[in-house]
Amino acid sequence: MSRASHVPVMLDRVVALLAPALERDGAVLVDCTLGLGGHSEAVLQRFDHVRVIGIDRDPQALELASSRLAGFGDRFTPVHAVYDEIADVVAEQGLNSVDAVLFDLGVSSMQLDVRERGFAYAEDAPLDMRMDGTTGITAAEVLNTYSAQELTRVLREYGEEKFARKIAGAVVREREREPFTRSGRLVELLYAEIPAPARRTGGHPAKRTFQALRMEVNDELGALRDALPAALSVISVGGRVVVEAYHSLEDRMVKHAFTALTRLDVPEGLPFIPEGHEPTMRMVTRGAEVADEHEIAENPRAASVRLRAVERVLPARGAHRS
């Protein structure tokens, strides 16, 4: 297991983007994708006055991160939840607002490393892929119950798979012979259905299908769609939301959510901005930032990252938070 796989992507830059929001005493960061706790550990080490609330839907991740961060005592609070529940989590902690929110989207290195979870296509394992193994449908259930049309949609939309229709047809045909239960059989099917010239480019031929199934099983886009406005609503003035996305659909969703609150709400060419129409947020990053070549060489996961950050400059309209 490589150390690189456990180093959070663009860690120093993420901490630098969070820093201005965490300078005051009693500042609170919500790490919405706790994972193994790498980001949270870096923040807790650098800012000795900051409290971190770590959210993760994966009980195993919460257990490992809690053990790792136990030395920080009551400055760290683990919470078992999906990140679209952030507003409820903040309220349950007795807070009206927080100073920073972080999302590091996608699958964690820990989930990829545990063979039995079925996230990785390199080893034969049960087709599970649930981030919270206690609830929801498995990847096997998706493959064995979805229609060819539904499977095509999932593979095309979430995996950007050019051969989605061909793969879906083969899955429906093969499951009649025997239901899918393990990743090895699915990988064999993908090798058979994806033409040889296509297999030689774009990485492992199973990468896109496995990504698509994982996103469907965990409703990742649905959770993010709800989580972004919720996170933006709980940020105090001067607070920041930082997001690392690894999929074009996720990054597009983040871009649109941030743009909506940083754009002037007045007709173009107006000589002044009427009170109440100023943007409530300002963009901190110029577009999406990416990892440098050195980091990508050290940690291949960094190749697809898109990093964006916004800061609240005015209270949310209609809000009365301190």
Sequence and secondary structure as in RCSB ss.txt:
>XXXX:A:sequence
MSRASHVPVMLDRVVALLAPALERDGAVLVDCTLGLGGHSEAVLQRFDHVRVIGIDRDPQALELASSRLAGFGDR
FTPVHAVYDEIADVVAEQGLNSVDAVLFDLGVSSMQLDVRERGFAYAEDAPLDMRMDGTTGITAAEVLNTYSAQE
LTRVLREYGEEKFARKIAGAVVREREREPFTRSGRLVELLYAEIPAPARRTGGHPAKRTFQALRMEVNDELGALR
DALPAALSVISVGGRVVVEAYHSLEDRMVKHAFTALTRLDVPEGLPFIPEGHEPTMRMVTRGAEVADEHEIAENP
RAASVRLRAVERVLPARGAHRS
>XXXX:A:secstr
  GGGGS TTHHHHHHHHGGGG STT EEEETT TTSHHHHHHHHH TT EEEEEES HHHHHHHHHHTGGGGGG
EEEEES GGGHHHHHHHTT S EEEEEEE S  HHHHH GGG   SSS  BS   SSTTSS  HHHHHHHS HHH
HHHHHHHHH  TTHHHHHHHHHHHHHHS   BHHHHHHHHHHHS HHHHTSSS TTHHHHHHHHHHHTTHHHHHH
HHHHHHHHTEEEEEEEEEEE SHHHHHHHHHHHHHHHS  S TT SS  TT S SEEESSSS B   HHHHHH G
GGGG EEEEEEE S  TT    
